[in-house]
């Protein structure tokens, strides 16, 4: 079935969809919303929730900078992985360049996260 902009099916579907509602798969929670959700769920103030979240982020940064691993049971594991150097090319000039090795943070979700 073709859903071009002029097709009848497309018009029927979009006629009933509110204009200002985003599809579910495009919603992203920002830091302020996360702090509000933590405060509500834990029964604390937003100031205390912000302090707790900032402390967790700082501890995680320090641990990952030391090539550590953070495991939160039921959530997942954060770890550092080495990405090897490789050859690439500049798309503008076509010149072959060396891309250096670097460390990247990887997240492996727990099997029962979703």
C-alpha positions as CSV (number, residue, x, y, z in Angstrom):
1,X,0.0,0.0,0.0
2,X,1.5,3.4,-1.0
3,X,1.2,6.2,1.5
4,X,2.1,9.2,-0.7
5,X,1.1,12.6,0.4
6,X,-1.8,12.7,-2.0
7,X,-3.1,9.2,-1.3
8,X,-6.4,8.7,0.5
9,X,-4.9,6.5,3.2
10,X,-2.4,9.1,4.1
11,X,-5.0,11.8,4.4
12,X,-7.2,9.5,6.6
13,X,-4.4,8.7,8.9
14,X,-3.1,12.2,9.3
15,X,-6.6,13.7,9.6
16,X,-7.1,12.2,13.0
17,X,-3.6,12.8,14.3
18,X,-3.1,15.9,16.5
19,X,-0.6,18.3,15.0
20,X,1.5,18.9,18.2
21,X,1.8,15.3,19.3
22,X,5.2,13.7,18.6
23,X,5.4,10.0,17.7
24,X,6.3,7.8,20.7
25,X,9.7,6.7,19.3
26,X,11.0,10.3,19.0
27,X,10.5,11.4,22.6
28,X,13.8,12.2,24.5
29,X,13.9,13.0,28.2
30,X,16.2,15.8,29.1
31,X,18.1,16.4,32.3
32,X,15.5,18.6,33.9
33,X,12.7,16.0,33.2
34,X,15.0,13.2,34.6
35,X,15.6,15.2,37.8
36,X,11.8,15.8,38.2
37,X,11.1,12.1,37.7
38,X,13.8,11.0,40.2
39,X,12.5,13.5,42.8
40,X,8.9,12.3,42.4
41,X,9.8,8.6,42.4
42,X,12.2,8.9,45.4
43,X,10.0,11.4,47.4
44,X,12.8,14.0,47.6
45,X,13.2,17.6,46.5
46,X,14.4,18.5,43.0
47,X,17.5,20.1,44.5
48,X,18.4,16.8,46.3
49,X,17.7,14.8,43.1
50,X,19.9,17.1,41.1
51,X,22.7,16.8,43.6
52,X,22.4,13.0,43.5
53,X,22.3,12.8,39.7
54,X,25.3,15.2,39.4
55,X,27.3,13.1,41.9
56,X,26.5,9.9,40.0
57,X,27.6,11.5,36.7
58,X,30.9,12.7,38.3
59,X,31.6,9.3,39.9
60,X,30.9,7.6,36.6
61,X,33.2,10.0,34.7
62,X,36.0,9.4,37.1
63,X,35.6,5.6,37.0
64,X,35.5,5.6,33.2
65,X,38.5,7.8,32.8
66,X,40.4,5.2,34.8
67,X,39.3,2.5,32.3
68,X,36.9,1.2,34.9
69,X,33.5,-0.5,34.5
70,X,30.2,0.3,36.1
71,X,27.6,-2.3,36.5
72,X,24.1,-1.5,37.6
73,X,22.1,-4.7,38.0
74,X,18.8,-4.5,36.1
75,X,20.0,-1.5,34.1
76,X,23.2,-2.3,32.3
77,X,27.0,-1.9,32.2
78,X,29.1,1.1,31.2
79,X,32.6,0.4,30.1
80,X,35.5,1.7,28.1
81,X,36.5,0.2,24.8
82,X,39.5,0.8,22.6
83,X,38.7,1.7,19.0
84,X,41.7,0.9,16.8
85,X,43.2,3.4,14.4
86,X,42.2,3.0,10.7
87,X,42.6,4.5,7.3
88,X,39.9,6.9,6.1
89,X,39.5,9.5,3.4
90,X,38.6,13.1,3.2
91,X,35.3,13.2,1.2
92,X,36.1,16.7,-0.1
93,X,39.5,16.0,-1.5
94,X,39.6,12.2,-1.6
95,X,42.9,12.3,0.3
96,X,43.6,9.2,2.4
97,X,44.1,10.1,6.1
98,X,45.0,8.2,9.3
99,X,42.3,8.1,11.9
100,X,44.0,7.6,15.3
101,X,43.0,5.0,17.9
102,X,40.8,6.3,20.7
103,X,38.8,5.2,23.7
104,X,35.0,5.2,23.6
105,X,32.3,4.6,26.2
106,X,30.1,1.6,25.5
107,X,26.8,0.7,27.1
108,X,25.5,-2.8,27.3
109,X,21.9,-2.9,28.5
110,X,20.6,-5.5,30.9
111,X,18.5,-8.3,29.3
112,X,15.5,-7.3,31.3
113,X,15.8,-3.5,30.9
114,X,12.9,-3.1,28.5
